[in-house]
Amino acid sequence: SSITQTDASDSTTTATTSGGWNIIVTEEFRRGYGIFTADSKSNRAIRYNSAKGKAGVIRMKNDGTSTLKSSQISVANSESKFKVSMDLYAVNMSHEDNICVDYQTSTTQGEKCWKAMHDFTLSQWETKAFEFEAEDAESLRLRLRVDASSESGDILISRVNIEGWSA
């Protein structure tokens, strides 16, 4: 059985009682930033009602670093592995530019970065995903960031999905 809850921000939270991958939260940015907030230091993550054929899009531009931080996300202690995926569209980036996801749980932390024009192409929607292990985690936080050496870094994000694995 599963329970689905949608709040005013259009974040969907689902808890499934059987083993395997369970969706913890899906953020589609249709009514706002949802579980995320724009970093007040950079103010480079701006939400648009639509862009490039998608409804609810965050545009992250670079003037140094653009970030988008999640609130603290509660997770079940039974989950030992997490999968984060996001739909992105690189408007303009150079070879040195990266899009990164920093993650932190109550038991571990790390990052996953994808390099422009190597790990993803320009001017098309792509889904990028990664997994990490975190035994006995009680909460999870994510930070999306554009890490660009050029001033041309410009990327769109239309969806962030977080799943947890329980045996």
N, C-alpha and C positions, 0 to 999 in steps of 0.2 A: 504494500500500500504506500501511497505517497501523499504529501501535503504540499500544496502550492500556495504561496502568498505573494501578492503583488501590491506594492505600496504606490504612493502618488508619484514617485520618481520613475516608475516603470522598471524597477529592479525586480527580478523574479527570484524568489528563494524556494527551493524544493528540497525536501528531505525524503529519502527513500529508505525503507527499512530492510531491503534485501541487500546481499553482498554485491560488490563490484563498484563501478564508477557512479557516483551520485552528484547531481548538480547542487552546488552550494549556493551560488548566485550567478545570474546573468544580467549584466548591465548593458542596456541598449541606448541610453542617453536620449530617449524620445521626449522626456518632459523636463530634463535638467541633467545635472551632473550625477544624480543618484547616489551611489555609495562612494563616489569620488568627490574631491574638492580640488579646485585649481590652487596651486601653490601660491600663496600670497606674495612670496618673494619675487617670483618671475612673472606672474600674470600672463603667461604665454599660451595657456591652454584655454581656448575659447570654444564654447558650444554654439553650434548652428542647428537650425531646424532640419536642414537637409543639405547634402553636398554629394556630388558624383553618384547620384542615383540612390543614395541611402538616406533614410530618415533618422534624425538624431545623431549628429556627428561632432566629435571633438577635434579641433584643429590645434596641433602643437607646432609652434614655430620656434626657431632657434635665434637667440641673441645671447649665446652662452649655453644655458640649459633650460629647457621647458619641462615642467613636471606636473603630474596629476597624481594625487595621493588618495588612497582609499581610507575609509573609516575602518575601525577595528571590526573584523568579521568573525563572528563566533563559529567555531567548527566543533564537530563531535570528536571526543577523545578516541573513538574507535577507528578514525581515519589515519592511515599510516603514510599515505602518498597523496600528492595534490597535482592537478593538471590545470594550467592556466592557458587559455587561448584568447587571441584577439584578432579582429578583422581590421586590417590597416591598408591604407592607400598612400604611397609615397608620392607626394606632389612634386617635390624638388629636393634632392639630396645628392651629396657627392660621395665618392668612394670611401672617405674617412668617416662618414656619418653613421651613427648607430641609433636604433630604437632599443631601449632596455626596459626590463621589468625587474625591479628590486623586490624581493619578498622577505618577510619576517614573520615567524611564528613564535610562540612562546618557547620553542625548543631549538630553532635553527633559523639561519638567514642566508641569503645569497642573491645572485643576480643572473639574468639571462639576457644576452644582447644579440641582436641581429644586425649585420653590416649591410648598408645600402648597396645595391647593385651586385652583391655577392649572395646574400641570403634572401633577398627579396628584390623585385624589379620595381621600376618606376611606373606610374600611371596605370595601375590596375589594382583592384581589390584582391587581397590575399589573406589567408588565415595562418597565423603563426602560433605554435603551441610548444609548451615544454612541461616536463614533469619534475617534481622534486620530492624527496622523502622527508617526513617530519613526524616522528613517533610522538605520541601523547600530546599533540598540539591542542591548545584550547582556543587559540585565536590566530588570525592571519591578517596581515596588512600588505598591500601592494603599492608600489610607486612606479608609474610609467614615466619614462623620461626620454627626451631627445638629447643625445650626446653627440654634438656636431662641432667640428672644428671650423667649418665654413659658416657663413651667415645665411646660407641658402636652405638649411634644414627645415622642411615643411612636410608634415605628415598628418593624415586624417585617421581617426579611430572611430569605428561605428559600433563595436561590441566587444565586451570583455566577459569571458565565461570562466568560472572557477568550479572545478570538480574535486571531489575527494574520493579516495579508494578505501573501502573497508572490506575485509575478508569475510 
